[in-house]
Amino acid sequence: MKKNPSINYLMRINLLALIFISALFSCNEDISVGSSLLEDGAIEIDYTDSIRLEGQTVEADPVVVYRSAISFTGSTYLLGNVDDPVFGRSSAEVYFSVGLFNNQFPAFDTLQIDSVVMNLPLDTLGQYAKDGALHNISVYQLTSSLTESVPDTLFSNQSFDAESMAMGSISKAVSHRDSVEIYTPSLDTTLLFPPQIRVPLSPQYWNTVVRDTLIVRDGERFQQEVKGFLVRSESSESSLIGLDLGPGSTATIELYYSSLDGSTKSLYVFDLAAVRSNYFHHDLSGTPLESALNSGSSERWYLQEMQGPDIELDLSSVLDYSDKVINRAALQLFIEKETNPLISSVEELEVLYEDTGGAKRIVFDNAFQNQNNLVIDVFDGRPREELIEGDSLLQVSFILTNHVNSILSSAVDSKKIIIRSSNKASGAARNIFFGTDSEHPPKLKLVTSNP
């Protein structure tokens, strides 16, 4: 019986895929698949993992920390500082707007302020370095309205002027696991609430604001007067707090007030963080990272979240395969496994390239896999522990087939790619990677065939 040519072709393609996956999963051994013949010899494939990849640690672009678009869901904002012997001192401070809720503001001609508290909910998964460290947290009023002065997008290198005198402060050992008891006037009792930081603010300032009806009954006028806030934290220990300031956040300013005789107690809350921003600063003085940054060093590469460094790889070597069909391409990187690191490892990485307009874009392979949930687990950009040549390492892999073919076809001009954390704006994790001239160099594994 004569074979169906379409079925015959599909069988060949499936066999190619099986060989490719088998080769990639055998990453700890020397593999030779060269010149294998499939079926009647119509498809000849080769496998290689000996392509040299040049790379270096590069300074990262500022990351987006806020967009006015409703689709922006950034929620974890970092506060505090860490001192890392390899990556230096990394610090973060937070800016956010304040506004009126739509409910009617009470008339204060017969009322008095008891206390004012800024409530900053904690992101229980957003803590880095020491949990429970003592933080000296201060709140400063901005000198211009955050809602009026900002563009549609804010980046991590943007700061805003604030008053020099703090309008509130607290010294507190911050734990992301400890619930908080808070007095609730409507029930005249205390209730248990999720972990949060509560900073007392100056009642004198708010007493002036709430008694001016032109301010408290006009949302725009209110924001012009109150402007917004800067929150800073200093700690003698390395510790970064994660604040939950995204959509649905319970961040508020709580105004506790009562009747003049104290017989009636109540609460009004102001909205916080409709506009919010994180400012990151990295001091690399005297660190291994400072020496390696943009230097072309190929022994170790460094990658960090916040506004820390990324890794740049040059894929120009694939041009040597321009006369071949690239059936599969996979990038494999190795991470140094540190003993008791100060900061945890990056959980997931992504690959970007620069388009002709200079914009950074996620490579098609990653974007397609993420959107369609088609990626095999081992190629999902998440570090996994492996025993390689007797060393316990973290390994991370990506499929780059379409991107490599786009380079060969000149659909993509840039031969360089950027490796960075997919959680860069909301985290502080970091890793040390083995470079080209190390004992565990990166590998670009190709399965090719003749046209």
C-alpha positions in Angstrom: 0.0 0.0 0.0 1.3 3.5 -0.8 1.9 5.7 2.1 -0.1 8.9 2.6 2.6 11.7 2.2 1.0 14.1 4.7 0.9 11.4 7.4 4.5 10.5 6.4 5.5 14.1 6.9 3.8 14.5 10.3 5.5 11.3 11.5 8.9 12.8 10.6 8.1 16.1 12.4 7.0 14.2 15.5 10.1 12.1 15.4 12.2 15.3 15.1 10.5 16.8 18.2 11.1 13.6 20.2 14.8 13.6 19.3 15.1 17.3 20.2 13.4 16.9 23.6 15.4 13.8 24.3 18.6 15.7 23.5 17.7 18.7 25.6 16.8 16.7 28.6 20.1 14.9 28.5 21.8 18.2 29.2 24.3 16.8 31.6 25.9 14.4 29.1 27.9 14.8 25.8 25.4 14.1 23.0 26.1 13.3 19.4 23.0 13.0 17.1 24.9 14.0 14.0 23.7 13.1 10.5 20.9 10.8 11.7 18.7 9.6 8.9 14.9 9.5 9.4 12.8 6.9 7.5 13.8 7.1 3.8 16.5 9.7 4.3 14.4 12.7 3.3 15.2 14.5 6.5 18.7 14.8 7.8 19.2 16.5 11.2 22.1 17.6 13.3 22.4 18.6 16.9 24.9 21.1 18.4 25.4 22.7 21.8 28.9 24.1 21.2 28.0 27.6 20.0 29.9 30.2 22.0 27.7 32.9 23.4 29.3 36.2 24.3 27.6 38.2 27.0 27.9 40.7 29.9 26.2 42.3 32.8 24.5 45.5 31.7 22.8 48.4 33.4 19.0 48.0 33.3 16.5 50.5 31.9 14.3 52.1 34.6 11.2 49.9 35.1 7.6 50.9 34.8 6.1 51.3 38.3 2.8 52.9 37.4 0.5 53.4 34.4 -2.8 55.3 34.4 -4.3 52.6 32.1 -6.9 50.5 33.8 -5.0 47.4 32.7 -2.1 48.2 35.0 -2.2 45.9 38.0 1.1 46.6 39.7 0.5 46.0 43.4 3.7 45.3 45.4 5.7 48.4 46.2 9.0 48.0 48.1 10.1 50.1 51.1 13.4 49.9 53.0 17.0 48.9 52.1 19.3 45.9 51.8 23.1 45.8 52.0 24.4 42.9 49.9 28.2 42.2 49.7 27.9 41.4 46.0 25.2 43.7 44.7 25.7 46.7 47.1 23.1 48.8 48.8 19.6 48.8 47.3 16.9 51.1 48.7 13.3 51.8 47.9 10.9 54.6 48.8 7.2 55.0 47.9 5.1 57.9 46.6 1.3 57.9 46.5 -1.6 60.2 46.0 -4.5 60.9 48.5 -8.1 61.5 47.6 -11.7 61.9 48.9 -14.2 59.0 48.7 -17.5 59.9 47.3 -19.4 59.7 50.6 -20.2 63.1 52.2 -17.6 64.6 54.4 -18.7 65.4 58.0 -19.1 69.0 59.2 -16.4 69.6 61.8 -17.9 72.7 63.4 -19.2 70.5 66.2 -16.6 67.7 66.0 -13.0 67.2 67.1 -10.2 65.1 65.7 -9.0 62.3 68.1 -6.2 60.8 65.9 -5.1 60.4 62.3 -3.4 57.2 61.1 -1.9 56.2 57.7 -2.8 52.5 57.0 -0.3 50.7 54.7 -1.3 47.0 54.1 1.5 44.6 53.7 2.0 42.2 50.8 2.7 39.0 52.7 4.7 37.6 49.8 6.6 40.8 49.1 9.2 40.8 51.9 12.9 40.5 51.2 15.9 39.9 53.6 15.0 40.0 57.3 11.4 39.8 58.3 10.7 41.3 61.7 13.5 43.9 61.4 13.1 47.3 63.1 12.0 50.0 60.6 12.1 53.7 61.2 9.3 54.8 58.9 8.6 58.5 58.2 5.9 60.2 56.1 6.5 63.5 54.2 4.0 65.7 52.3 4.9 66.3 48.7 5.4 69.9 47.6 3.2 69.6 44.5 0.1 67.5 43.7 1.1 64.0 42.5 -2.2 63.6 40.5 -1.6 66.8 38.6 2.2 66.7 38.0 2.7 63.1 36.8 2.6 61.7 33.3 0.6 58.7 32.3 3.6 56.4 33.1 6.0 56.5 36.0 9.4 54.9 36.1 11.6 53.7 39.0 14.2 56.5 38.5 11.7 59.3 39.1 11.5 61.1 42.4 9.3 64.0 43.6 10.1 66.8 46.0 8.8 66.7 49.5 8.8 68.8 52.7 11.8 68.3 54.9 9.8 68.0 58.1 8.0 64.6 58.6 4.3 64.8 59.3 4.3 61.4 60.9 6.7 58.6 61.9 6.9 55.2 63.7 9.6 52.8 64.8 8.3 49.3 64.4 9.5 45.7 64.0 7.6 44.8 60.8 6.4 41.3 60.4 4.5 40.2 57.3 2.7 37.5 59.3 1.3 39.4 62.3 -2.3 40.5 62.2 -3.2 43.8 63.9 -5.9 44.7 66.4 -7.7 48.0 65.4 -10.4 49.9 67.2 -13.6 50.2 65.2 -15.8 53.1 66.4 -19.0 51.9 64.8 -18.8 48.7 66.9 -17.0 50.3 69.9 -14.6 47.3 69.9 -11.3 46.1 68.5 -11.2 43.8 65.5 -8.4 41.7 64.0 -7.1 42.9 60.6 -4.5 41.5 58.1 -0.8 42.6 58.5 -0.3 46.3 58.0 1.8 49.3 59.1 0.0 52.1 60.9 1.8 55.4 61.0 0.3 58.2 63.2 0.1 61.5 61.5 0.0 65.1 62.9 -3.6 66.0 63.9 -2.7 69.7 63.8 -2.3 69.6 60.0 -5.5 67.7 59.4 -7.4 69.9 61.8 -6.8 72.8 59.4 -7.8 70.8 56.3 -11.0 69.3 57.6 -12.4 72.6 58.7 -12.1 74.2 55.3 -15.3 73.2 53.5 -14.0 74.4 50.1 -11.2 71.8 50.4 -13.1 68.7 51.8 -16.1 69.0 49.4 -14.1 69.3 46.2 -11.9 66.4 45.1 -9.6 68.4 42.9 -9.2 71.2 45.5 -8.5 68.6 48.1 -5.7 67.0 46.0 -4.2 70.5 45.3 -4.0 71.1 49.1 -2.9 67.7 50.4 -0.8 66.9 47.3 0.4 63.4 48.2 3.0 61.6 50.3 6.5 60.2 50.4 7.2 57.3 52.7 10.8 56.4 53.7 12.2 53.7 55.9 15.6 53.4 57.5 16.7 50.2 59.2 20.0 49.1 60.8 19.3 45.7 59.3 18.8 44.7 55.7 15.0 44.5 55.2 12.6 45.4 52.4 8.9 45.7 53.2 6.3 44.8 50.6 3.3 47.2 50.5 0.1 46.1 48.8 -1.0 49.3 46.9 -2.6 47.8 43.8 -6.2 47.8 42.7 -8.4 46.8 45.6 -5.8 47.8 48.2 -7.1 48.8 51.6 -4.5 51.6 51.9 -6.2 54.6 53.6 -5.7 57.5 55.9 -8.1 57.0 58.9 -9.4 60.1 60.6 -10.9 59.2 64.0 -13.2 61.9 65.4 -15.8 62.5 68.0 -18.3 65.0 69.3 -17.0 67.8 71.4 -18.2 66.1 74.6 -16.7 62.8 73.5 -20.0 60.9 73.6 -20.0 59.9 69.9 -17.0 58.5 68.1 -16.7 57.9 64.4 -14.3 57.3 61.5 -13.7 58.9 58.0 -11.2 57.3 55.6 -9.3 59.0 52.8 -8.3 57.0 49.7 -4.6 56.3 49.2 -2.5 55.2 46.2 -4.8 55.8 43.2 -1.5 57.1 41.8 1.6 55.3 43.3 5.2 55.0 42.5 8.4 53.3 43.7 11.8 55.1 43.5 14.8 52.7 43.5 18.4 53.5 44.2 21.4 51.2 43.9 24.8 52.0 45.3 27.4 49.6 43.9 30.5 51.1 45.4 33.3 48.6 45.8 31.2 45.5 44.9 31.9 42.7 42.4 28.9 43.9 40.5 30.4 47.4 40.0 33.5 45.8 38.5 31.5 43.6 36.1 28.9 46.2 35.0 29.1 46.9 31.2 32.7 45.7 31.3 32.3 42.7 29.0 33.3 40.4 31.8 32.6 36.8 30.9 33.4 34.9 34.2 30.3 35.8 36.2 27.2 37.7 35.2 24.8 39.4 37.7 21.0 39.9 37.5 18.8 41.7 40.0 15.2 42.9 40.3 14.2 46.5 41.2 16.4 48.6 38.9 19.3 46.3 39.2 21.3 44.8 36.3 20.2 42.5 33.5 22.2 40.1 31.3 22.9 40.8 27.7 23.7 37.9 25.3 24.9 38.1 21.7 23.4 35.6 19.3 25.5 36.6 16.3 27.0 33.1 16.2 23.7 31.7 14.8 24.5 33.4 11.5 26.9 30.5 10.9 23.8 28.4 10.4 22.1 30.6 7.8 22.2 27.8 5.3 20.3 25.5 7.7 16.7 25.1 8.8 16.5 25.7 12.5 13.9 23.2 13.8 14.5 24.0 17.5 16.6 26.3 19.5 16.9 26.3 23.3 19.0 28.6 25.5 20.3 27.1 28.7 21.9 29.2 31.5 23.4 28.1 34.8 23.1 30.0 38.2 25.6 29.8 41.0 23.9 28.2 44.0 24.9 30.3 47.0 25.0 29.3 50.7 22.6 31.3 52.9 22.2 34.2 50.4 20.8 37.4 51.9 18.1 37.7 49.2 16.2 34.8 47.6 16.7 33.7 44.0 14.7 35.1 41.1 11.6 32.9 40.6 11.1 33.4 36.8 13.0 35.0 34.0 12.1 36.3 30.6 13.9 37.1 27.3 13.6 40.4 25.5 15.1 42.0 22.4 15.3 45.5 21.0 13.1 46.4 18.0 14.1 48.9 15.3 12.5 51.7 17.2 14.6 51.0 20.3 11.7 49.5 22.4 12.3 46.3 24.4 9.9 43.5 23.5 9.5 39.9 24.8 10.7 37.4 22.2 7.8 35.8 20.3 8.6 32.4 21.7 8.1 33.5 25.3 5.1 35.6 24.6 3.4 32.8 22.6 4.1 30.2 25.2 2.9 32.4 28.1 -0.3 33.4 26.3 -1.2 29.9 25.1 0.2 27.9 28.0 2.1 25.6 25.6 5.5 25.7 27.1 7.1 22.5 28.4 7.8 23.0 32.1 11.6 22.8 31.8 11.6 25.7 29.3 9.4 28.1 31.3 12.2 30.4 32.5 12.1 29.2 36.1 15.4 28.1 37.8 15.5 24.5 38.8 18.1 22.7 40.8 20.3 20.3 38.9 23.4 18.2 39.6 25.8 19.1 36.7 29.3 17.6 36.5 29.2 17.1 40.3 28.1 20.7 41.1 24.7 21.5 42.5 23.5 24.4 40.3 20.3 26.2 39.3 19.5 25.8 35.7 17.1 27.9 33.6 16.0 27.2 30.0 14.1 29.0 27.2 12.9 28.0 23.7 14.1 30.6 21.2 13.3 28.8 17.9 11.2 31.5 16.3 13.5 34.3 17.5 16.6 32.6 16.0 14.8 32.1 12.7 13.7 35.8 12.8 17.4 36.8 13.2 18.4 34.5 10.2 15.7 35.9 8.0 16.5 39.5 9.0 13.0 40.0 10.4 14.8 41.0 13.6 17.8 43.3 13.2 19.3 43.1 16.7 21.4 40.0 17.4 21.4 40.7 21.2 18.8 39.5 23.8 18.3 40.6 27.3 17.7 38.2 30.2 15.8 39.7 33.1 13.3 38.9 35.9 9.7 38.8 34.9 8.9 40.3 38.3 11.5 43.1 38.0 9.4 46.1 39.2 7.9 44.3 42.2 10.7 42.3 43.7 14.3 42.5 45.0 15.6 39.0 44.2 18.9 38.5 42.5 21.2 35.8 41.0 24.8 35.2 40.0 25.1 33.5 36.6 28.0 31.5 35.2 29.5 33.4 32.2 31.0 32.3 28.9 34.5 31.7 30.3 33.3 30.0 33.5 33.2 26.3 34.3 29.5 26.2 33.3 29.1 28.4 30.3 25.6 29.1 28.7 24.5 26.8 25.9 22.4 27.5 22.8 21.2 24.1 21.7 20.2 23.8 18.0 18.5 21.0 16.1 19.0 21.8 12.4 18.3 20.2 9.0 19.1 20.9 5.4 16.7 23.1 3.4 
